[in-house]
Amino acid sequence: MDFFKLGKGESAIIKILHTSIDTIPLVKVHTVPNRVNGSIYNIPVKCNAVDGKECALCASYPKMEYIRVLTLYDFRDGNTKVFKTTSKALMA
């Protein structure tokens, strides 16, 4: 699944595919650096810790946060995408 993103000055018509804030999942993720075309970007990777036992990424990437993952339909290309936001952004 692709991430939804907009460049500077871009706009898009989208449809959020959730019926209420309660249906938007809250996910604990690691912040993992990823190299793309010579540039490094931080990407969220879901933490798979179970019952207090660390996942494979916990030791290497201890920086974690909770995010909400919106699923939306992007009318520009007709694809379903996800948009990462902090949980605080949706509480306002």
C-alpha positions, 0 to 999 in steps of 0.5 A: 500500500502506498503512502499519501503525500503532497508536494509543496503547492499540490492539492488533492481530492481525497475520501477518508475511508473511516466512519469515526475516529474510533475506527482509525487504528493507533499503532506503536511504531519504530522510527527507522532511517531509510535511504532513497536516491541518496537521501535518508528518510525516517519511516515508521515501522510497526513494533511487533513486541508481544507480551512485554517481549521486544521485537527484532527492531526494539534494540536497534531502533528504540525511538518509538511513537504512537501514530494513527494511520488513516486509510484514504482514497486518492482521486488523483490516481484512483488508489487507496493509500495510507496517511500517517499522523500523530495521535495528538493531531486527531484529538483536536 
